[in-house]
Amino acid sequence: MTPAEGRLRVGFVSNGFGNHPTGLLIVAMIEALCEEEAIDAVLFATSRDDASPIRRRLRAAAAAFHEIPDLAPVALAQRLNEAALDVLVDLRGYGGGSLAESLALRPAPIQVNWLAYPGTSGAPWIDYVIADRVVLPDAMRAHFSEAVAYLPRCFQPSDPTRIVATPPSRTACGLPAEGAVFVSFNNSYKLNRESMRRMFAVLRGAPGSVLWLLSGPEGADDRLRDVARENEVDPARLVFMPKLPHDEYLARYRHADLFLDTAPYNAHTTASDAIWAGRPVLTVAGETFASRVAASLATHLGMPELVAADDRAFVETAVRVGNDRAFRDALHAKLAERRAASGLFDMRAFARDFAALLLRMADARRRRVAPADLALAPSLSGDDGASYAPRP
């Protein structure tokens, strides 16, 4: 099928179609894509059904939903090819459940890298990568093998139907009754020594504050306490949250004042969660895709002040948040206003832009034009993604 003939048939393949960061990010966009755009989304789940609400929503939204766990690479490629797709979007890259062997067999005429793998595939069988100009600026372009399809908004979608409930009391969460609460609910493998030194400098500059972290496996919490001592911070100022159901975890952000990002691998889904829950994410833009995701979220939110120039500026801003209640309250109020107005969480507009890029890809192939960089022009509304020029 070509754009001229009707609806575009687009496959999405992942092991994350369920209670998983990928599923949590894409579900509302897939719903909007199938409801409002000329797209038939065909989902291929390489993981087993986890019976989660996200899995049920994805299944209900998709034009077709295929459960294909445990298939060998050739068999998987055959199943993908039998679906007669116009475009195939790989949502795993080289992450867990990599599909590289299957995609190398070219089961679809156009193959796209998006979302879960924050970098280039380096693979001749991947034609495009979907990004934005913050996560993939011109200075990085030469390091990507794919043609780049630039969204005029943050490349990362999210689910605006999530409910942020009222959490248990601070005391019930293990937090002190008073004092600023800095949070970094990233997985512990992102908490390297450099990121922790930056966070400990914040704690030293904001007396009475605490750092709230996600509890890690295999003694990770005790090792972080040891590093706190090395950095002249009382380890009692580290508070650890166990892994919780997603709605309960989201509610905990109500007690936080500022999310402290990590480097060189940013918060990605977690940063989106924090912003949706009304808490600013402070970051430093790095030199790789993975180190610029939080900067993209902040920029498209319309709060570039949350992208610190360097570690020193990061610490200075965070310390001010910890010590100056009026500054902290003003930051929270601005985030609430920008969250509603920026278009960052407008998944109907995201789906419109996403569909426009896919149609441009399919049209280029129909005209026998080799993959080349694509970009959509923003409208004159200045609404950061709320509406864009009509598709070509």
C-alpha positions as CSV (number, residue, x, y, z in Angstrom):
1,M,0.0,0.0,0.0
2,T,1.2,3.5,-0.8
3,P,0.0,6.9,0.6
4,A,-1.8,7.5,-2.6
5,E,-3.8,4.3,-2.2
6,G,-5.1,4.8,1.3
7,R,-4.0,3.9,4.8
8,L,-0.3,3.2,5.5
9,R,0.4,-0.1,7.2
10,V,3.0,0.4,9.9
11,G,4.5,-2.3,12.1
12,F,5.9,-1.7,15.6
13,V,8.0,-4.5,17.1
14,S,9.1,-4.7,20.7
15,N,9.4,-6.8,23.8
16,G,8.0,-3.9,25.8
17,F,4.3,-4.0,24.9
18,G,3.1,-4.1,28.5
19,N,4.0,-2.8,31.9
20,H,7.4,-1.7,30.6
21,P,8.8,1.8,29.9
22,T,8.2,1.4,26.1
23,G,4.6,0.5,26.6
24,L,4.0,3.3,29.1
25,L,5.5,5.8,26.7
26,I,3.8,4.8,23.5
27,V,0.3,3.6,24.4
28,A,-1.5,7.0,24.2
29,M,0.3,7.9,20.9
30,I,-0.6,4.5,19.3
31,E,-4.2,5.1,20.3
32,A,-4.2,8.6,18.7
33,L,-2.3,7.3,15.7
34,C,-4.9,4.6,15.0
35,E,-8.0,6.8,15.8
36,E,-7.1,10.0,13.9
37,E,-4.4,9.3,11.3
38,A,-4.4,7.3,8.0
39,I,-2.3,4.6,9.7
40,D,-2.9,1.0,10.5
41,A,-0.6,0.1,13.4
42,V,0.3,-3.5,13.5
43,L,2.0,-4.5,16.7
44,F,4.4,-7.5,17.1
45,A,5.0,-8.4,20.8
46,T,8.1,-10.5,21.3
47,S,7.3,-10.8,25.0
48,R,4.5,-12.9,26.6
49,D,1.3,-11.3,27.7
50,D,1.7,-9.7,31.2
51,A,-2.1,-9.1,31.4
52,S,-1.4,-5.4,32.2
53,P,-3.7,-2.5,31.4
54,I,-1.1,-1.2,29.0
55,R,-1.1,-4.5,27.1
56,R,-4.9,-4.4,26.9
57,R,-4.9,-0.8,25.6
58,L,-2.3,-1.5,23.0
59,R,-4.2,-4.6,21.8
60,A,-7.5,-2.7,21.6
61,A,-5.9,0.2,19.7
62,A,-3.9,-1.7,17.1
63,A,-5.2,-2.7,13.7
64,A,-3.7,-6.1,14.4
65,F,-1.7,-7.4,17.4
66,H,0.6,-10.4,17.1
67,E,2.1,-12.3,20.0
68,I,5.3,-13.8,18.7
69,P,7.6,-14.7,21.7
70,D,10.5,-17.1,21.3
71,L,10.7,-17.1,17.5
72,A,14.0,-17.8,15.9
73,P,15.4,-14.9,13.8
74,V,14.4,-16.3,10.4
75,A,11.0,-17.3,11.6
76,L,10.4,-13.8,13.1
77,A,11.6,-12.2,9.9
78,Q,9.1,-14.3,8.0
79,R,6.2,-13.3,10.3
80,L,7.1,-9.7,9.8
81,N,7.3,-10.0,6.1
82,E,4.0,-11.8,5.8
83,A,2.3,-8.8,7.4
84,A,3.0,-6.8,4.1
85,L,4.1,-3.7,6.0
86,D,4.9,-0.4,4.4
87,V,7.1,0.7,7.3
88,L,8.5,-1.3,10.3
89,V,9.5,0.5,13.4
90,D,12.0,-1.2,15.7
91,L,11.4,-0.2,19.3
92,R,14.3,-2.2,20.8
93,G,17.5,-1.5,18.9
94,Y,20.3,-3.3,20.7
95,G,18.5,-3.3,24.0
96,G,17.0,-6.5,25.6
97,G,15.2,-8.5,23.0
98,S,17.3,-7.2,20.1
99,L,15.9,-8.0,16.7
100,A,19.0,-7.2,14.7
101,E,19.3,-10.7,13.1
102,S,15.7,-10.6,12.0
103,L,15.8,-7.1,10.6
104,A,19.0,-7.8,8.8
105,L,16.9,-10.0,6.6
106,R,14.9,-7.0,5.5
107,P,11.3,-8.1,6.3
108,A,10.0,-4.6,5.5
109,P,10.8,-2.1,2.7
110,I,11.4,0.7,5.2
111,Q,12.9,0.0,8.6
112,V,13.1,2.6,11.4
113,N,15.0,2.9,14.7
114,W,13.0,4.8,17.3
115,L,12.7,5.4,21.1
116,A,14.1,2.6,23.2
117,Y,17.7,2.6,21.8
118,P,19.0,6.1,22.2
119,G,21.6,6.1,19.5
120,T,22.5,5.0,16.0
121,S,22.1,1.4,14.9
122,G,25.1,1.6,12.7
123,A,23.2,-0.9,10.6
124,P,22.7,-0.8,6.8
125,W,19.3,-2.4,7.2
126,I,17.9,0.5,9.2
127,D,16.9,3.4,7.0
128,Y,15.8,6.1,9.4
129,V,16.1,7.1,13.0
130,I,13.4,9.3,14.5
131,A,14.8,12.1,16.7
132,D,14.5,15.8,17.4
133,R,17.1,18.5,17.1
134,V,17.9,18.6,20.8
135,V,18.7,15.0,21.3
136,L,20.4,14.8,17.8
137,P,21.9,18.2,17.0
138,D,23.9,19.0,13.9
139,A,27.1,18.4,15.7
140,M,26.2,14.7,16.2
141,R,24.6,14.1,12.8
142,A,27.8,12.7,11.2
143,H,27.9,9.9,13.7
144,F,24.5,8.4,12.7
145,S,24.3,5.9,9.8
146,E,20.6,6.4,9.3
147,A,18.8,9.2,7.6
148,V,17.3,11.3,10.4
149,A,13.6,12.0,10.6
150,Y,13.3,15.0,12.8
151,L,10.1,15.6,14.8
152,P,9.4,19.2,15.5
153,R,8.8,18.2,19.2
154,C,10.4,16.0,21.7
155,F,11.0,12.6,20.1
156,Q,9.7,10.8,23.2
157,P,5.9,10.4,23.6
158,S,4.1,9.9,26.9
159,D,0.8,8.9,28.3
160,P,-1.3,11.9,29.5
161,T,-4.0,9.7,30.9
162,R,-1.9,8.7,33.9
163,I,-3.4,9.7,37.3
164,V,-1.1,11.2,39.9
165,A,-2.7,10.3,43.2
166,T,-2.1,11.6,46.7
167,P,0.8,9.7,48.3
168,P,1.1,8.4,51.9
169,S,2.5,10.9,54.4
170,R,6.2,11.9,54.2
171,T,6.8,9.9,57.4
172,A,5.2,6.8,55.9
173,C,7.5,7.2,52.8
174,G,10.6,7.3,55.1
175,L,11.1,11.0,54.6
176,P,11.7,13.6,57.3
177,A,8.8,15.9,58.2
178,E,10.6,18.9,56.9
179,G,13.4,19.9,54.5
180,A,13.8,19.8,50.7
181,V,13.5,16.5,49.0
182,F,15.7,15.9,46.0
183,V,14.8,12.8,44.0
184,S,16.4,10.6,41.4
185,F,14.3,7.5,40.7
186,N,16.6,6.2,38.0
187,N,17.7,2.6,38.1
188,S,20.9,2.2,40.2
189,Y,23.0,1.3,37.2
190,K,22.8,5.0,36.1
191,L,24.1,6.3,39.4
192,N,27.8,6.4,38.6
193,R,30.3,8.2,40.9
194,E,30.3,11.4,38.8
195,S,26.5,11.7,39.0
196,M,26.5,11.0,42.7
197,R,29.3,13.4,43.5
198,R,27.2,16.1,41.8
199,M,24.2,15.1,43.9
200,F,26.2,15.0,47.2
201,A,27.4,18.5,46.4
202,V,23.8,19.6,46.3
203,L,23.1,17.9,49.7
204,R,26.1,19.7,51.3
205,G,24.8,23.0,50.0
206,A,21.2,22.5,51.1
207,P,21.2,21.7,54.9
208,G,18.3,19.6,56.0
209,S,17.6,18.2,52.5
210,V,17.5,14.5,51.6
211,L,18.0,12.5,48.4
212,W,15.3,10.0,47.6
213,L,16.5,7.1,45.4
214,L,15.0,3.9,44.0
215,S,16.3,0.9,46.0
216,G,18.7,-1.1,43.9
217,P,19.6,-4.8,43.8
218,E,22.5,-6.8,45.4
219,G,23.7,-4.3,48.0
220,A,23.5,-1.2,45.8
221,D,21.9,0.9,48.6
222,D,24.7,0.1,51.0
223,R,27.4,0.9,48.4
224,L,25.7,4.3,47.8
225,R,25.7,5.0,51.6
226,D,29.5,4.2,51.6
227,V,30.0,6.7,48.7
228,A,28.0,9.3,50.7
229,R,30.4,9.0,53.6
230,E,33.3,9.4,51.2
231,N,31.7,12.6,50.1
232,E,31.1,13.9,53.6
233,V,27.4,13.4,53.5
234,D,25.5,11.6,56.3
235,P,24.3,8.4,54.7
236,A,21.0,8.8,56.7
237,R,20.2,11.6,54.2
238,L,19.7,9.0,51.5
239,V,16.2,7.6,51.5
240,F,15.4,4.5,49.4
241,M,12.0,3.7,47.8
242,P,11.2,0.1,46.9
243,K,9.9,-0.6,43.5
244,L,6.2,0.1,43.5
245,P,3.2,-0.3,41.1
246,H,3.4,2.6,38.6
247,D,0.5,4.6,40.0
248,E,1.9,4.4,43.5
249,Y,5.4,5.4,42.3
250,L,4.0,8.4,40.4
251,A,2.2,9.6,43.6
252,R,5.5,9.8,45.5
253,Y,6.6,12.7,43.3
254,R,4.1,14.8,45.2
255,H,6.7,14.9,48.1
256,A,9.6,15.7,45.8
257,D,10.9,19.2,45.1
258,L,13.4,18.6,42.3
259,F,14.5,15.7,40.2
260,L,18.3,15.5,39.9
261,D,19.3,13.9,36.6
262,T,22.2,11.5,35.9
263,A,25.0,11.5,33.3
264,P,26.1,10.3,30.9
265,Y,22.8,8.3,30.7
266,N,19.8,10.6,31.5
267,A,16.5,9.8,33.0
268,H,14.2,9.0,30.0
269,T,10.8,7.6,30.9
270,T,11.5,8.5,34.5
271,A,12.1,12.2,33.5
272,S,8.8,12.2,31.7
273,D,7.1,10.7,34.8
274,A,8.5,13.4,37.0
275,I,7.4,16.3,34.7
276,W,3.9,14.8,34.4
277,A,3.7,14.5,38.1
278,G,4.6,18.2,38.4
279,R,8.2,18.1,39.4
280,P,11.0,19.8,37.5
281,V,13.9,17.7,36.2
282,L,17.3,19.4,36.3
283,T,19.9,18.2,33.8
284,V,23.0,19.0,31.9
285,A,23.0,18.3,28.1
286,G,25.8,15.8,27.2
287,E,27.4,14.9,24.0
288,T,25.4,11.8,23.1
289,F,21.8,11.0,22.4
290,A,21.3,9.2,25.7
291,S,22.7,12.2,27.6
292,R,20.3,14.7,26.0
293,V,16.9,13.2,26.5
294,A,16.0,15.2,29.6
295,A,17.3,18.3,27.9
296,S,14.9,17.7,25.0
297,L,12.0,17.3,27.5
298,A,12.9,20.5,29.3
299,T,13.4,22.5,26.1
300,H,10.2,21.4,24.5
301,L,8.4,22.0,27.8
302,G,9.5,25.6,27.4
303,M,11.8,25.6,30.5
304,P,15.4,25.8,29.2
305,E,16.5,27.0,32.6
306,L,16.3,23.4,33.7
307,V,19.2,22.6,31.3
308,A,22.3,23.7,33.3
309,A,25.4,24.7,31.4
310,D,27.7,22.5,33.4
311,D,28.0,20.6,36.7
312,R,28.7,23.8,38.7
313,A,25.6,25.5,37.4
314,F,23.6,22.3,38.1
315,V,24.7,22.3,41.7
316,E,24.0,26.1,42.1
317,T,20.5,25.8,40.7
318,A,19.7,22.7,42.8
319,V,21.0,24.3,46.0
320,R,18.9,27.4,45.4
321,V,15.8,25.1,45.0
322,G,16.7,23.5,48.3
323,N,17.2,26.7,50.2
324,D,14.8,29.2,48.6
325,R,11.2,28.2,49.1
326,A,9.9,31.1,47.0
327,F,12.1,30.1,44.1
328,R,11.1,26.5,44.4
329,D,7.4,27.4,44.5
330,A,7.7,29.6,41.4
331,L,9.5,26.8,39.5
332,H,6.7,24.4,40.4
333,A,4.1,26.9,39.3
334,K,5.8,27.6,36.0
335,L,6.1,23.8,35.3
336,A,2.4,23.4,35.9
337,E,1.6,26.2,33.4
338,R,4.1,24.9,30.8
339,R,2.9,21.3,31.2
340,A,-0.6,22.4,30.2
341,A,0.4,24.8,27.4
342,S,3.6,23.4,25.8
343,G,2.2,20.5,23.8
344,L,4.8,18.2,25.3
345,F,2.0,15.8,26.4
346,D,-0.3,16.4,23.4
347,M,-0.4,12.9,21.9
348,R,-2.9,13.8,19.2
349,A,-0.4,16.4,17.9
350,F,2.4,13.9,18.3
351,A,0.6,11.3,16.3
352,R,-0.1,13.8,13.6
353,D,3.6,14.7,13.3
354,F,4.7,11.1,13.6
355,A,2.3,10.1,10.8
356,A,3.5,12.9,8.6
357,L,7.1,11.6,8.9
358,L,6.0,8.0,8.1
359,L,4.1,9.2,5.0
360,R,7.1,11.2,3.8
361,M,9.2,8.0,4.1
362,A,6.7,5.9,2.2
363,D,6.3,8.6,-0.5
364,A,10.1,8.8,-1.0
365,R,10.2,5.1,-1.5
366,R,7.3,5.2,-3.9
367,R,9.2,7.8,-5.9
368,R,12.4,5.6,-5.7
369,V,14.2,8.3,-3.7
370,A,16.9,7.0,-1.3
371,P,16.3,7.7,2.4
372,A,17.4,11.2,3.3
373,D,17.0,13.5,6.3
374,L,13.4,14.6,6.8
375,A,12.0,17.5,8.9
376,L,8.6,19.0,9.5
377,A,8.2,22.8,9.6
378,P,6.6,24.1,12.7
379,S,3.5,26.2,12.3
380,L,3.4,30.0,13.0
381,S,1.5,29.3,16.2
382,G,4.7,28.9,18.2
383,D,2.8,26.3,20.3
384,D,5.7,23.9,20.5
385,G,4.0,21.0,18.9
386,A,0.3,21.7,19.4
387,S,-0.1,22.2,15.6
388,Y,2.1,21.9,12.7
389,A,2.0,22.5,9.0
390,P,-0.1,20.0,7.1
391,R,1.6,16.9,5.8
392,P,3.0,17.2,2.2
